């Protein structure tokens, strides 16, 4: 190979590596934004492919996590980012009506000592009707989500994804000049068999979110759809309480008056944001 051809080949490889690095940084930035602005009760770390601990470090990590997780649970290091962030997961416990639950400890450290937070996850599997077609869906959600809202929010999000005529903007006002929303749905329609989603629908939030897991393979991208929790029929699937004990939402003169906070909220005009979507790394 001539010298000029070698230089040209090296320049091509360098440009390709720079492009890949830039894409990785941009995707990482979008994912970081999603984690830090999420309404989840528990901010999970992103999936990592690099990380290692010595046997002594792993033993210390598991010992710290075991203090906040149920006793006698089998613990597994399910995700490790470098040597400073990790997720510890217990085994799934099957309950009635096809519901299972497990716990995850999110651990981090600045020096030798680990600090861990715990959250409980649940999974329920049901056959939902998505645009007239039955679809087996496994829905996971954390303890900050209202269980009654999981099924209707997941159904609406999957119906949006399966509708070829629906056009969603990218969340946060980010431009999508390549119209990836249409491209991804066309190349990766909902398949027969089981679909896995993670649903977030908190008690007093206006917006919920549905993360479509394992729908797009092997593109290493996940789609999250954000949408109003209250459906088009103006029905809120979350349980309504006539009065919230001990919570005071009004003041009259010098005396506080406990009233129904939901009644106060429903009397105020709420500007509900339209559905939008985000692409993130798995």
Order of alpha helices (4+ residues) and beta strands (2+ residues): alpha-alpha-beta-beta-beta-beta-beta-beta-alpha-beta-alpha-beta-beta-beta-beta-beta-alpha-beta
